[in-house]
Amino acid sequence: MRQSHLLAPTLRENPADAETASHQLMVRAGLIRQLAAGIYTFLPLGQRVLRKIKRIVREEMELAGAQEILLPALQPAELWKESGRYAVYGPELIRLTDRQEREFALGPTHEEVVTSLIRDEIDSYRKLPLLVYQIQTKFRDERRPRFGLLRSREFLMKDAYSFDTDWDGLDATYRSMYGAYQRIFERCGLQVRAVEADAGAIGGEGGSHEFMALADIGEDTIACCSHCEYAANLEQAAPGAACPACREGKLLLQRGIEIGHVFKLGTTYSERLGASFLGADGKERAMIMGCYGIGVSRMLSAVVEQRHDRDGILWPPSVAPFLVHLIPISGKDRHQLRLAEELYSLLLQAGIDVLLDDRDERPGSKFKDADLLGAPFRIIVGKSAEQGSVELKLRGHAESRVLQQAEVLEALRRLEASESPGAR
C-alpha cells in the first residue's frame, strides 16, 4: 500500500473524549472513528488488524474441529422467551418490532439461535459431538459505553457452541477450547491469565473461566502468581498469600480486561428449547452444551493497551496492519525513490505486507507517523541508496542495521520469526 493513498488520518493530539491509551492511539493512528456513543467505524488499518486476528482465530478453531457458520443477528423474541432470558436479560438487550408487530432482538449472544438450529437438524448420538462457531457483530445497549472498543454497543465477537452426548464429552471439548484460546491469545501477542468465573447472564450448570488481558485500565481485579501462570478472582484468593499452584510465588493484585469466556452450559438451553437426541439405547436425552466466546474487536484494544510506548503502537508481527514501513527520507532524491520502489515490489512479491511512505513530507513527520502506526519493522532509504544500502530498524529499538538490497528479504524473515509470539 502506498501511504499517499491510505485512508489513515493521523492526529498529533489525543482526542478529548478518549480516556485510555488504546482508545487514544487507535483514534490518533486512524484505525477507528466514532459514529455515535459506543459505535465505531473501522478504517483500513483497523480492518487489517481485525482480519489478521480473525485469521488466527479461524486457524485455531478449525484445528479444534469447529465448523464455521453464520447465524442471524436479528433474532425472534419467541426464542428468548422460550429460554426464559427475554424478561430477565435487562436493558442491554436491544428490542424492536417489525411492521407486523412481531418482536425481535438484536443478538448480544446466540445460545438460543444455535440451540434451535441444532435441535432441528440433529436427532441421533451418531451425529454428535458437534462444535460450531461464528465471527459476527453483536449488540448490547451498554448504559455507559467507555474506553473505545473495550465497552461498546456494537462489537465483533467469535462465539462457539459445542453439543455432546455426556459430561465426559463436554469436559474433553472444554479442555480443547481452553487450549485453543491460550494459543490464540499467545499468537496475538497478549499477556493473558485465565481465572475461574461466574457464568453471569449466560447461565449454565458447570464450570466457567474468564481470560483476562492484564492492563491497568481493566475493570476486573484478579490475584496473579508472581512466579507461575496461576490466577484467581478475589473471592478465591487472598492477596499476598502463597500461590496454591506452585507454592513459590505470592499472589499479587492485577487488573484485567476480559477478552474471552468459556462456559459449561450443560442442559440449561437444550432442555428449555428441546434440543435432544436418541442414544444408542433408544432413549431420548438432552444434549450437553458448552459455549466459548472471544471479543475479537476488544482484542484489538487489548493488544494496543498492552503494547505501546509514548510515541505510538508496538504491533506484534502476527496482527500488525503492515509488517514493514518503507520510508525514503527524501521524496525528491531519484536514487532513494528508485531503491524504495524496487524494495516495495520485492516485498510485495514475497507476500509481505508493506506500507511505502511515498508522501512529500519532511523526514520528521514521516518518522512520527511511523512511530504512531507501529509497524514492527522499518526500512529507511537514505543517503546510501546510491550504493544500494538501507537501514533496517525494529520498532521500539534505537539501534538499526545497515543492509544491502539483496540482504533485506532474508533479514526480514529472520526478524519476523524471532519477534512473532506463539508462531507455529
Secondary structure, 3 states (H helix, E strand, C coil): CEHHHCCCCCCCCCCCCCCCHHHHHHHHCCCEEEEECCEEEECHHHHHHHHHHHHHHHHHHHHCCCEECCCCCEEEHHHHHHHCCCCCCCCCCEEEECCCCCEEEECCCCHHHHHHHHHHHCCEHHHCCEEEEEEEEEECCCCCCECHHHECCEEEEEEEEEEECCHHHHHHHHHHHHHHHHHHHHHCCCCEEEEECCCHHHCCCCCEEEEEEECCCCCEEEEEECCCCCEEECCCCCCCCECCCCCCCEEEEEEEEEEEEEEEEECHHHHHHCCEEECCCCCEEECEEEEEEEEHHHHHHHHHHHCEECCEECCCCCCCCCCEEEEECCCCCHHHHHHHHHHHHHHHHCCCCEEECCCCCCHHHHHHHHHHHCCCEEEEECHHHHHCEEEEEECCCCCEEEEEHHHHHHHHHHHHHHHCCCCC
